[in-house]
Amino acid sequence: MGTFSHSIRSFDDQALVALLTRRPDLASPSPANLVSLAARASNGASLSRALASLNASALEILESVFILHSLGRGTSEADLRSAVLGDGKEGHEGREDSTGVNGDSSDAARFRAELSTLTSLALLWWDEDQLRLAPGLEDLFETFPAGFGPLSSNAVATDPLPASAPEYSRTVLNAVLWGLPVARVPANLLSTHAAPHEPPTNEALRWLLHNAYLELLDSSHVYIPRQTAFALRQGRTHRGLSLPPLTGHAASLTPESIQSEAARAATESVRLVTELIALWERDPAQSLRNGGLPVRELKRVANSLDLTSEDAVLVCELALASRLVRTSDDAAKDFSPTVSADDWLALDVEHRWSQLVQGWLVSQRMPWRIGQLDERASTINALHPEVHEAWVPRLRSNVLSVLRQHPLAPMTPELVLAELRWHAPRAAITPESVAGLFREAEFLGLTGAGALLPGTDDGLAAALANALPEPVGEIFVQGDLTGMVPGRPTPPLEALLELCAVVESRGGALTVRFTPESITRAFDEGMGAAEIIDELGMYSVTPLPQPLTYLIADVARKHGNVRVGAVSSYIRIHDEAAAAAILSLPAFASVGIFEIAPTVLGASAPITTVLQLLREAGMAPVVESPDGQVITADRQSEKTRVSTRSIRSHLDVNLGVSTPFPGDDALGKVTYLGTRKAPLGADSAPLAVVAQLRAEHEATPTPSPTPPHDGVTGGGVPGESSKISDSSPDQGDEPSLTIVLLREAIADGALVTIAMADSRGTLTHRTLKPLTLDSGRLRAADPARESELTVAIHRIASVTRLNQPHTTEPPAGN
């Protein structure tokens, strides 16, 4: 009979590299030797992490080994295959695999692949021709593994249900056979007097209890014993290996339909982030004392960008994740654009979008939590510094993996969640987080119609460029002062329309409206009436309609009639009546307005405030310099910029902002569903650890022949020389060997002889049955004294497992 530590030491270099690559916690810090590696591989925390990475099929195989072993059945590969897949005639039970071939060969191949994975992870190991669980693994199974109830210590029924059984007996038994093995029953079920009008199933329950098909768990619950369930399942632990929920999910979309949806969302997200930068460079957003945006600031963003609050949050979070905005370093801590925003704005739409995706891929932020209550029952604000978790990028890559593995197939958050839960049943994946990440990908334009944008693995910008329609440099201007661009406008046309028109709708076509305010905005930017008419006429398919030219001329006549300067500021008007009208307006009382001359007014408020009040009063003022020259109003205010912090800065790390994936092919560099993009062994860290372990193993002296002994021994404390020697096959790390032997004994329910040191260093030997090993303390039963005791591991000098004849007793040594 072998041991788990011997199994680990039998791994070749490639197997060790694979083990440390898939279970990286085993290599950090580097184990001293292979025995230490075995002890670490059987640690409960490490085993839990390994289980969290397994899919449902692999867990089903582990459950099958556990059930067969608990029932005293064989656990050879053939036994295991029979228990999981059956006799070859019912492996699929009518299902078809992904290739459309109905038969056992597909399930058998999947079974062998999962079994190979489990042995490479050291979760299963071979003891001669039998498979065994890694020590400690049996404690991590759920309450009812594979739907089996507890073992019964009584004689139980194992024969099929006879035909004489009462009605509903089969129905009751089937209800607990493949599902939850426990059922709630009436408290008076076993009463000698049947209750009046009792359910017809009560008679069947009483018969099943009396004939040992069921047992009482407590006064109100019954369960089917594990032995009975295994017999009635005809030696099966499962009905077959489960398939991923999306197996056979039809690809019903076309690349063109996905590209159309994704391109619209992508260009819209770029436009919204651009507008947010423009908004915050003129008027930085105030920050709360504990970080985040105030509600009123989020409403301002939503109103300015014409968005819902939820979409406004996503725009702000995208800008933060891409490091285009951040808080300033001054006392105000306002949110402002960074200097990186200028470089970003200089790019074309495709590369701007690529950088947004690169920042989003590694962001730890959780925008879906905005508006919820935190642990202190306070509402979580947008851009709050604490709304991030380290697991978010990993879950994001897994969500994208599901989309990637099913191209052209429409997905929903519910389908993605079901697939992820199959791939990692033990991982804590919440519907809220999957729906939030799915929504972000949709808003960003990485998906369209529920499918991933084609070509994104090779290059984000190129994928969007292929999805975008050819830009259109034409506009149809109509007499009702509206215009329509039949497609995506060219950058020059889009810039012109941003100056002199208001966007009414976007989509397959762009619809704009020309208003007095929009034309005034163009004049404020320094354009003249003739320039506006010439520019629009150059792009218009038809001559500009008369109403538009009249509107431009009318605004031009009024524009600049009122001029504003600084007193703190002054107002110069062309006639006395207009000046008197301004003086009489109640709104101007707040700015300290007064008359300097019949056509000149002064004010104590700054120019920007006076300009705003004049525009709200229906006037079209311009700003002039002290020598009377007209200047553009926007040129009066400087753009606010803050430096881009180093990504190692304390604040950015606390915000959950990380270094974006470099390069336009960032999406292709992401790892998915536990897989590694690099070839196995390409990572230098596992290779270095394996080289160190192999060097230590080769440096160990070859053990000399020793007399036969009936146990495997491990342990040792400083100063003791009664058990371990340099020739021991398990030498080099006695505490690790002690732990491995105790865990194996716990798994097998075996007896061990333990040499324990008391407070004076005196050794006492006791034969014990180890029960649990946790936090450096062993709890064991003493069969001779019919008692239990707890021993600290550091007080155990040696452990000898009984009834293990093929190993040898090592001579004395440290």
LOLUM-314423 format. One record per residue (C-alpha): residue in three letters; y, z, x. Coordinates in steps of 0.2 Angstrom, whole numbers, padded with zeros to 4 digits, always signed. Each point is the difference from the previous one (the first is absolute). Layout:
// LOLUM-314423
ALAYZX ...
This chain:
// LOLUM-314423
MET+0000+0000+0000 GLY+0017-0005+0007 THR+0017+0007-0001 PHE+0017-0006-0005 SER+0007+0002+0018 HIS-0015-0010+0007 SER+0005-0014-0013 ILE+0018+0000+0006 ARG-0006-0001+0018 SER-0011-0015-0003 PHE+0015-0010-0005 ASP+0004-0014+0012 ASP+0018-0004+0006 GLN+0003-0012-0013 ALA-0006+0012-0014 LEU+0011+0014+0007 VAL+0015-0011+0000 ALA-0003-0005-0018 LEU-0002+0018-0004 LEU+0016+0006+0008 THR+0009-0015-0007 ARG-0004+0003-0018 ARG+0001+0019+0002 PRO+0015+0002+0012 ASP+0001+0018-0003 LEU-0016+0003+0010 ALA+0009-0007+0016 SER+0016+0011-0002 PRO+0000+0010+0011 SER-0014-0008+0011 PRO-0016+0009-0002 ALA-0008+0008+0015 ASN-0017-0008-0001 LEU-0011-0008-0013 VAL-0006+0017-0007 SER+0018+0005-0003 LEU+0002-0017-0009 ALA-0015+0004-0011 ALA+0007+0017-0004 ARG+0017-0008-0005 ALA-0009-0014-0010 SER-0008+0014-0011 ASN+0016+0009-0002 GLY+0004+0002-0019 ALA+0018-0007+0002 SER-0006-0015+0010 LEU-0013-0004-0013 SER+0012+0001-0014 ARG+0011-0013+0008 ALA-0015-0011+0003 LEU-0005+0002-0018 ALA+0017-0005-0006 SER-0001-0017+0009 LEU-0017-0005-0008 ASN-0002-0011-0015 ALA-0010+0004-0016 SER-0015-0009+0006 ALA-0001+0010+0016 LEU+0002+0016-0009 GLU-0014-0005-0012 ILE-0011-0002+0015 LEU+0005+0017+0007 GLU-0003+0008-0017 SER-0017-0008-0001 VAL-0005+0008+0017 PHE+0006+0017-0006 ILE-0010-0001-0016 LEU-0016-0006+0008 HIS+0001+0013+0013 SER+0003+0014-0012 LEU-0015-0005-0010 GLY-0011-0001+0015 ARG-0002-0019-0001 GLY-0001-0012+0015 THR+0017-0007+0006 SER-0006-0015+0009 GLU+0010-0016-0002 ALA-0014-0007-0012 ASP+0001+0017-0010 LEU+0019-0001-0001 ARG+0000-0018-0005 SER-0012+0003-0014 ALA+0010+0015-0006 VAL+0016-0010+0000 LEU-0005-0018-0004 GLY-0017+0003-0009 ASP-0015-0010+0002 GLY+0009-0017+0002 LYS+0000-0005-0018 GLU+0014+0010-0007 GLY+0012+0001+0015 HIS+0014-0009-0009 GLU-0005+0004-0018 GLY+0007-0017-0006 ARG+0015+0000+0012 GLU+0005-0015+0011 ASP+0007+0002+0018 SER+0016-0008+0006 THR-0009-0016+0005 GLY-0008-0002-0018 VAL-0018+0003+0007 ASN-0009+0012-0011 GLY-0014+0009+0010 ASP-0004+0014+0011 SER+0004-0008+0017 SER+0019+0003-0002 ASP-0003+0018-0004 ALA-0012+0003+0014 ALA+0012-0008+0012 ARG+0014+0011-0006 PHE-0011+0015+0001 ARG-0005-0004+0018 ALA+0019-0002+0005 GLU+0005+0016-0008 LEU-0015+0009+0008 SER+0006-0007+0017 THR+0017+0006-0003 LEU-0005+0018-0004 THR-0011+0001+0015 SER+0014-0007+0011 LEU+0012+0014-0007 ALA-0013+0013+0004 LEU-0001+0005-0018 LEU-0018-0004+0000 TRP-0012+0001+0015 TRP-0018-0005+0003 ASP-0013+0014+0002 GLU-0015-0010+0005 ASP-0002-0012-0015 GLN+0010+0011-0013 LEU+0018+0000-0003 ARG+0010+0016+0000 LEU+0017+0006-0004 ALA+0012+0006+0013 PRO+0000+0019+0001 GLY+0013+0007-0012 LEU+0001-0016-0010 GLU-0010+0007-0015 ASP+0014+0013-0003 LEU+0012-0013-0004 PHE-0009-0009-0014 GLU+0007+0002-0018 THR-0007+0012-0012 PHE-0012-0013-0008 PRO-0004-0013+0014 ALA-0006-0016-0008 GLY+0001+0008-0017 PHE-0014+0013+0004 GLY+0000+0018-0005 PRO-0006+0015+0010 LEU-0018+0002+0005 SER-0010+0011-0011 SER-0011+0014+0007 ASN-0011-0001-0016 ALA-0013-0011-0005 VAL+0008-0016-0008 ALA-0005-0015-0010 THR-0002-0016+0010 ASP-0010-0010-0013 PRO+0008-0013-0011 LEU+0006+0006-0017 PRO-0015+0000-0012 ALA+0001-0009-0016 SER-0002+0016-0010 ALA+0017+0007+0006 PRO+0012+0003-0013 GLU+0013-0013-0006 TYR+0015-0001+0011 SER-0009+0007+0015 ARG+0001-0016+0010 THR+0018-0002-0005 VAL+0004+0018+0007 LEU-0010-0003+0016 ASN+0008-0017+0003 ALA+0017+0008-0001 VAL-0003+0011+0015 LEU-0012-0011+0009 TRP+0012-0012+0009 GLY+0017+0008-0004 LEU+0006+0018+0002 PRO-0016+0010+0000 VAL+0007+0015-0009 ALA+0004+0000-0019 ARG+0008+0013-0011 VAL-0011+0007-0014 PRO+0003+0013-0014 ALA+0000+0018+0005 ASN-0013+0004-0013 LEU-0012-0014+0005 LEU-0014+0011+0004 SER+0002+0011-0015 THR-0016+0004-0010 HIS+0009-0005-0016 ALA+0007-0017+0000 ALA+0018-0001-0006 PRO+0004-0009-0016 HIS+0006-0017+0000 GLU-0003-0001+0019 PRO+0000-0017+0009 PRO-0016-0010+0000 THR+0000+0000+0019 ASN-0002+0019+0001 GLU-0019-0002-0004 ALA-0002-0012+0014 LEU+0009+0011+0012 ARG-0011+0015-0004 TRP-0015-0011+0002 LEU+0006-0007+0017 LEU+0004+0018+0006 HIS-0017+0006-0006 ASN-0009-0014+0009 ALA+0010+0002+0017 TYR+0009-0016-0001 LEU+0016+0009-0001 GLU+0005+0018+0007 LEU+0014+0012-0005 LEU+0014+0000+0012 ASP+0009+0014-0010 SER+0001+0005-0018 SER+0009-0016-0005 HIS-0006-0013+0012 VAL-0016-0009+0005 TYR-0004-0011+0014 ILE-0014-0011+0005 PRO-0009+0006+0016 ARG+0000-0011+0015 GLN-0019-0002+0000 THR+0000-0006-0018 ALA+0014-0012+0002 PHE-0008-0008+0015 ALA-0016-0002-0009 LEU+0007-0007-0016 ARG+0011-0012+0011 GLN-0017-0006+0007 GLY+0004+0005+0017 ARG+0018-0008+0000 THR+0015+0009+0006 HIS+0012-0014-0005 ARG-0001-0016-0011 GLY+0004-0010+0015 LEU+0015-0001+0012 SER+0016-0001-0009 LEU+0011-0016+0002 PRO+0018+0000+0002 PRO+0009-0001-0017 LEU+0009-0017+0005 THR-0016-0009+0004 GLY+0000-0016-0008 HIS+0018+0002-0006 ALA+0006-0018-0004 ALA+0013-0009+0010 SER+0010-0007-0014 LEU+0017-0003+0007 THR+0007-0014+0010 PRO+0010+0001+0017 GLU+0015-0008-0009 SER+0001+0013-0014 ILE-0001+0014+0013 GLN+0013-0007+0011 SER+0012-0003-0014 GLU-0001+0018-0006 ALA+0000+0007+0018 ALA+0015-0011+0006 ARG+0010+0005-0015 ALA-0003+0019+0004 ALA+0002-0002+0018 THR+0017-0009+0000 GLU+0006+0012-0013 SER-0005+0015+0011 VAL+0010-0007+0014 ARG+0015-0004-0011 LEU+0000+0018-0006 VAL-0001+0008+0017 THR+0014-0011+0006 GLU+0011+0005-0015 LEU-0005+0019+0004 ILE+0006-0003+0018 ALA+0017-0007-0006 LEU+0002+0014-0013 TRP-0003+0014+0013 GLU+0010-0008+0014 ARG+0016+0000-0011 ASP-0004+0017-0008 PRO-0013+0010+0009 ALA-0012+0010-0012 GLN+0002+0019+0000 SER-0015+0010+0005 LEU-0006+0016-0008 ARG+0001+0016+0011 ASN-0019+0000+0002 GLY-0001-0019+0001 GLY-0003-0014-0012 LEU+0012-0009-0012 PRO+0009+0009-0014 VAL-0004-0006-0018 ARG+0017-0007-0002 GLU-0001-0010+0016 LEU-0017-0008-0006 LYS+0008-0004-0016 ARG+0014-0009+0009 VAL-0012-0010+0010 ALA-0010-0004-0016 ASN+0016-0006-0009 SER+0007-0010+0015 LEU-0017-0009+0003 ASP-0004-0001-0019 LEU-0016+0009+0002 THR-0010+0014-0009 SER+0000+0016+0009 GLU-0019-0003+0006 ASP+0005-0017+0008 ALA+0015+0008+0008 VAL-0011+0013+0008 LEU-0011-0014+0007 VAL+0015-0009+0007 CYS+0007+0015+0009 GLU-0018+0005+0007 LEU-0003-0018+0006 ALA+0017+0000+0010 LEU-0004+0018+0007 ALA-0018-0005+0005 SER+0007-0016+0009 ARG+0013+0011+0009 LEU+0014-0010-0008 VAL+0009+0016-0007 ARG-0001+0018+0005 THR+0011+0016+0000 SER+0015+0001+0011 ASP+0001+0012+0014 ASP+0016+0008-0006 ALA+0002+0015-0011 ALA+0000-0010-0016 LYS-0017-0007+0004 ASP+0003-0015-0011 PHE-0012-0015-0002 SER+0007-0015+0009 PRO-0007-0016+0007 THR-0005+0000+0018 VAL+0005-0012+0013 SER-0017-0008-0002 ALA+0005-0006-0017 ASP+0012-0012+0008 ASP-0014-0009+0009 TRP-0010+0001-0015 LEU+0013-0009-0011 ALA+0002-0014+0013 LEU-0018-0005-0003 ASP-0006-0012-0013 VAL-0009+0006-0016 GLU-0017-0002+0006 HIS+0002+0010+0016 ARG+0010+0013-0009 TRP-0014+0002-0012 SER-0012+0001+0015 GLN+0009+0015+0007 LEU+0000+0009-0017 VAL-0019-0002-0001 GLN-0002+0006+0018 GLY+0010+0016-0003 TRP-0010+0003-0017 LEU-0017-0002+0008 VAL+0002+0016+0011 SER+0011+0010-0012 GLN-0006+0017-0005 ARG+0012+0001-0014 MET-0006+0003-0018 PRO+0013-0007-0012 TRP-0011+0002-0015 ARG+0003+0019+0001 ILE+0019-0002-0002 GLY+0005+0009-0016 GLN-0015+0011-0001 LEU+0001+0019+0003 ASP-0005+0007+0018 GLU-0008+0017+0004 ARG+0016+0009-0004 ALA+0002-0008-0017 SER+0015-0010+0006 THR+0002-0019-0004 ILE-0004-0011+0015 ASN+0015-0011+0004 ALA+0000-0018+0007 LEU-0001+0000+0019 HIS-0005+0018+0001 PRO-0006+0004+0018 GLU-0016+0009-0006 VAL-0007-0014-0011 HIS-0013-0006+0013 GLU-0018+0002+0005 ALA-0009-0006+0016 TRP-0014-0007-0011 VAL+0011-0013-0009 PRO-0001-0014+0013 ARG-0019+0001+0000 LEU-0001-0001-0019 ARG+0012-0014+0000 SER-0011-0010+0012 ASN-0015+0004-0011 VAL+0009-0006-0016 LEU+0005-0016+0010 SER-0018-0002+0006 VAL-0007-0001-0018 LEU+0013-0013-0004 ARG-0004-0009+0016 GLN-0019+0000-0004 HIS+0002-0008-0017 PRO+0013-0014+0002 LEU+0005-0010-0015 ALA-0007+0014-0011 PRO+0013+0009-0012 MET+0000+0019+0004 THR+0006+0016-0009 PRO+0003+0017+0007 GLU-0015+0006-0010 LEU-0012-0013+0008 VAL+0007+0004+0018 LEU-0003+0018-0003 ALA-0018-0002-0006 GLU-0004-0011+0016 LEU+0008+0013+0011 ARG-0010+0014-0008 TRP-0016-0010+0003 HIS+0005-0002+0019 ALA+0005+0018+0002 PRO-0007+0011-0014 ARG+0004+0016+0009 ALA+0018-0005+0004 ALA+0013+0008-0011 ILE+0008-0016-0007 THR+0012+0003-0015 PRO+0004-0013-0013 GLU+0018+0003+0002 SER+0000-0004+0019 VAL-0010-0016-0002 ALA+0011-0006-0015 GLY+0016+0004+0010 LEU-0005-0010+0015 PHE-0006-0014-0011 ARG+0017+0000-0008 GLU+0009+0000+0017 ALA-0010-0015+0006 GLU+0004-0009-0016 PHE+0019+0004+0001 LEU+0000-0005+0018 GLY-0008-0017-0004 LEU-0015+0003+0011 THR-0010-0003-0016 GLY+0002-0012-0014 ALA-0010+0000-0017 GLY-0010+0015+0007 ALA-0006-0010+0016 LEU+0005+0001+0018 LEU+0012-0014+0005 PRO-0011-0013+0009 GLY+0003-0002+0019 THR+0008+0017+0003 ASP-0013+0005+0014 ASP+0006-0015+0011 GLY+0018+0002-0002 LEU+0011+0009-0014 ALA+0015-0011+0002 ALA-0010-0016+0000 ALA-0010+0006-0015 LEU+0017+0002-0010 ALA+0007-0016+0007 ASN-0016-0009-0007 ALA+0003+0009-0017 LEU+0018-0003-0002 PRO+0005-0016-0009 GLU+0012-0012+0009 PRO+0018+0006-0001 VAL+0011-0010-0012 GLY+0018-0004+0005 GLU+0006-0005-0018 ILE+0007+0009-0015 PHE+0003-0006-0018 VAL+0017+0007-0005 GLN+0003+0000-0019 GLY+0015+0002-0011 ASP-0004+0017-0006 LEU+0003+0006+0018 THR-0018+0002+0005 GLY-0010-0008+0014 MET-0018-0003+0003 VAL-0009-0003+0016 PRO-0017-0008-0003 GLY-0009+0010+0013 ARG+0004+0010+0015 PRO+0017-0003+0006 THR+0004-0005+0018 PRO+0008+0014+0011 PRO+0017-0008-0001 LEU+0000-0003-0018 GLU-0007+0018-0003 ALA+0014+0007+0011 LEU+0013-0010-0010 LEU-0007+0006-0017 GLU+0000+0018+0006 LEU+0019-0001+0003 CYS+0006-0009-0016 ALA-0014+0003-0013 VAL-0010+0013-0009 VAL-0019-0002-0001 GLU-0006+0001-0017 SER-0019-0003+0003 ARG-0012-0004+0014 GLY-0017-0007+0000 GLY-0006-0018+0001 ALA+0019-0005-0002 LEU+0016+0009+0004 THR+0013+0002-0014 VAL+0017+0006+0004 ARG+0016+0002-0009 PHE+0018-0002+0006 THR+0012+0013-0006 PRO+0018+0005+0004 GLU-0007+0015+0010 SER-0012-0011+0010 ILE+0014-0013+0004 THR+0012+0014+0005 ARG-0014+0007+0012 ALA+0000-0017+0009 PHE+0019+0000+0001 ASP-0002+0018+0007 GLU-0011-0007+0014 GLY+0013-0012+0005 MET-0004-0016-0009 GLY+0013-0010-0009 ALA-0001-0010-0016 ALA-0002-0017+0008 GLU-0014+0007+0012 ILE-0010+0007-0015 ILE+0001-0016-0010 ASP-0004-0011+0015 GLU-0015+0012+0005 LEU-0007+0000-0018 GLY+0003-0018-0002 MET-0010-0004+0015 TYR-0016+0008-0007 SER+0003-0004-0018 VAL-0010-0014-0007 THR+0013-0005-0012 PRO+0019+0001+0001 LEU+0006+0018-0003 PRO+0004+0003-0018 GLN+0018+0003-0005 PRO-0002+0018-0006 LEU-0006+0005+0018 THR+0015-0009+0008 TYR+0012+0008-0012 LEU-0008+0017+0003 ILE+0002-0002+0019 ALA+0018-0005-0002 ASP+0004+0014-0012 VAL-0006+0013+0012 ALA+0009-0008+0014 ARG+0016+0001-0009 LYS-0002+0019-0003 HIS-0008+0004+0017 GLY+0012+0008+0012 ASN+0014+0002-0013 VAL-0002+0019+0003 ARG-0001+0005+0018 VAL-0005+0017+0007 GLY+0005+0008+0017 ALA+0000+0018+0007 VAL+0012+0014-0003 SER-0014+0008+0000 SER+0000-0016-0011 TYR+0013-0010-0009 ILE+0000-0013-0013 ARG+0012-0015+0000 ILE+0002-0010-0017 HIS+0008-0016-0004 ASP+0011+0006-0014 GLU+0007+0017-0006 ALA-0009-0001-0017 ALA-0017+0000+0008 ALA+0005+0015+0011 ALA+0005+0010-0015 ALA-0016-0004-0008 ILE-0010+0007+0014 LEU+0011+0015+0001 SER-0004+0004-0018 LEU-0019-0001+0002 PRO-0008+0018-0002 ALA-0013-0005+0013 PHE+0012-0001+0014 ALA+0007+0017-0002 SER-0015+0007+0010 VAL+0005-0011+0016 GLY+0018+0007+0001 ILE+0008-0017-0004 PHE+0019-0001+0001 GLU+0014-0013+0000 ILE+0007-0005+0017 ALA+0010-0015-0007 PRO+0000-0010-0016 THR-0014-0010+0005 VAL-0008+0011+0013 LEU-0011+0016-0004 GLY-0007+0013+0012 ALA-0016+0010-0002 SER-0007+0015+0010 ALA-0018-0006-0002 PRO-0009-0012+0012 ILE+0001-0018-0002 THR-0019-0001-0006 THR+0004+0012-0015 VAL+0016-0010-0005 LEU-0010-0016+0001 GLN-0013+0006-0011 LEU+0012+0007-0014 LEU+0010-0017+0000 ARG-0016-0010-0002 GLU-0006+0012-0014 ALA+0017-0004-0008 GLY-0004-0018-0001 MET+0011-0006+0015 ALA-0005-0009+0015 PRO+0008+0008+0015 VAL-0001-0005+0018 VAL+0002+0010+0016 GLU+0015-0005+0012 SER+0004+0005+0018 PRO+0017+0009+0004 ASP+0007-0018+0004 GLY-0005-0006-0018 GLN-0015-0010+0005 VAL-0015+0000-0012 ILE-0016+0007+0007 THR-0017+0002-0007 ALA-0003+0016-0009 ASP-0018+0002+0008 ARG+0007-0002+0017 GLN+0010+0016-0002 SER-0016+0010+0000 GLU-0012+0000+0015 LYS-0019-0001-0002 THR-0009+0016+0003 ARG-0014+0000+0012 VAL-0010+0013+0008 SER-0011-0001+0015 THR-0019-0003-0002 ARG-0009+0015+0006 SER-0014+0000+0012 ILE-0016+0000-0010 ARG-0005+0016+0009 SER+0015+0009-0007 HIS-0003+0016-0009 LEU+0008-0005-0016 ASP-0008-0017-0002 VAL-0017+0008+0003 ASN+0003+0013-0013 LEU+0005-0014-0012 GLY-0017-0008+0002 VAL+0008-0016+0008 SER-0010-0008+0014 THR+0001-0014+0012 PRO-0002-0016-0010 PHE-0015-0011+0005 PRO+0007-0012+0013 GLY-0002-0019-0004 ASP+0000-0011-0015 ASP-0020+0002+0000 ALA+0002+0018-0004 LEU-0012+0000-0015 GLY-0014-0008+0010 LYS+0001+0015+0012 VAL-0004+0013-0013 THR-0017+0008+0000 TYR-0009+0000-0017 LEU-0012+0012-0009 GLY-0006+0008+0016 THR-0003-0016+0010 ARG+0007-0003+0017 LYS+0009-0017+0004 ALA-0004+0001+0018 PRO-0018-0003+0007 LEU-0011+0015+0001 GLY+0002+0009+0016 ALA+0017-0008+0003 ASP+0009+0017-0001 SER+0000+0008+0017 ALA+0000+0018-0006 PRO-0018+0000-0007 LEU-0006-0010+0016 ALA+0008+0013+0011 VAL-0008+0015-0009 VAL-0017-0009+0000 ALA+0001-0003+0019 GLN+0004+0018+0003 LEU-0014+0006-0011 ARG-0012-0012+0009 ALA+0006+0006+0017 GLU-0003+0018-0005 HIS-0017-0004-0007 GLU-0006-0010+0016 ALA+0007+0014+0011 THR-0012+0013-0009 PRO-0015+0004+0011 THR-0017-0007-0007 PRO-0009+0014-0009 SER-0015+0006+0010 PRO-0017+0003-0010 THR+0000+0017-0009 PRO-0014+0008-0009 PRO-0002-0004-0019 HIS+0010+0010-0012 ASP+0000+0001-0019 GLY+0019-0001-0002 VAL+0016-0009+0005 THR+0011+0012+0009 GLY+0019+0000+0002 GLY+0014+0013+0003 GLY+0006+0011+0013 VAL+0014+0012+0004 PRO+0007+0003+0017 GLY-0011+0012+0011 GLU-0016-0004-0010 SER-0014-0009+0008 SER-0015+0002-0011 LYS+0000-0016-0010 ILE+0010-0015+0007 SER-0002-0008+0017 ASP+0007-0016+0009 SER-0016-0009-0004 SER+0001+0002-0019 PRO+0001-0016-0009 ASP+0014+0006-0010 GLN+0010+0008+0014 GLY+0018-0002+0004 ASP+0008+0007-0016 GLU-0009+0015-0007 PRO+0011+0005-0014 SER+0000-0018-0007 LEU-0019+0000+0001 THR-0001+0017-0009 ILE+0011-0007-0014 VAL-0011-0016-0002 LEU-0016+0010+0000 LEU+0007+0012-0013 ARG+0006-0014-0011 GLU-0017-0009+0001 ALA-0008+0016-0005 ILE+0011+0002-0015 ALA-0004-0017-0005 ASP-0018+0002+0001 GLY-0001+0018-0006 ALA-0009+0004+0016 LEU-0002+0017+0009 VAL+0008+0003+0017 THR-0001+0014+0013 ILE+0018+0005+0005 ALA+0004+0011+0015 MET+0016+0009-0004 ALA+0011+0010+0011 ASP+0007+0016-0006 SER+0017+0008+0005 ARG-0008+0007+0016 GLY-0008-0017+0005 THR-0018+0005-0005 LEU-0010-0014-0007 THR-0010+0003-0016 HIS-0012-0014-0006 ARG-0002-0003-0019 THR-0009-0013-0010 LEU+0012-0006-0013 LYS+0002-0014-0013 PRO+0018-0007+0002 LEU+0009-0003-0016 THR+0018-0006+0004 LEU+0010-0003+0015 ASP+0019+0001-0003 SER+0016+0004+0010 GLY-0011+0006+0015 ARG-0011+0012-0009 LEU-0018-0002-0005 ARG-0007+0007-0016 ALA-0019+0003+0001 ALA-0014+0008-0010 ASP-0012+0012+0009 PRO-0017-0002-0009 ALA-0008+0015+0008 ARG+0014+0012-0005 GLU+0004-0010-0016 SER+0018+0001+0004 GLU+0015-0012+0005 LEU+0011+0002+0015 THR+0015-0010+0007 VAL+0001-0003+0019 ALA+0015-0007+0010 ILE-0006-0016+0009 HIS+0007+0007+0017 ARG-0012+0014-0001 ILE-0015-0011-0001 ALA-0009-0001+0017 SER-0013-0012-0005 VAL-0008-0009-0015 THR-0019-0005-0001 ARG-0006-0010-0014 LEU-0018+0005-0005 ASN-0014-0012-0004 GLN+0006-0015+0011 PRO-0014-0003+0012 HIS+0004-0015+0010 THR+0016+0007+0009 THR-0001+0011+0015 GLU+0007+0017+0004 PRO+0013-0001+0014 PRO-0001+0012+0014 ALA+0013+0013+0004 GLY+0017-0005+0004 ASN+0019-0001-0006 
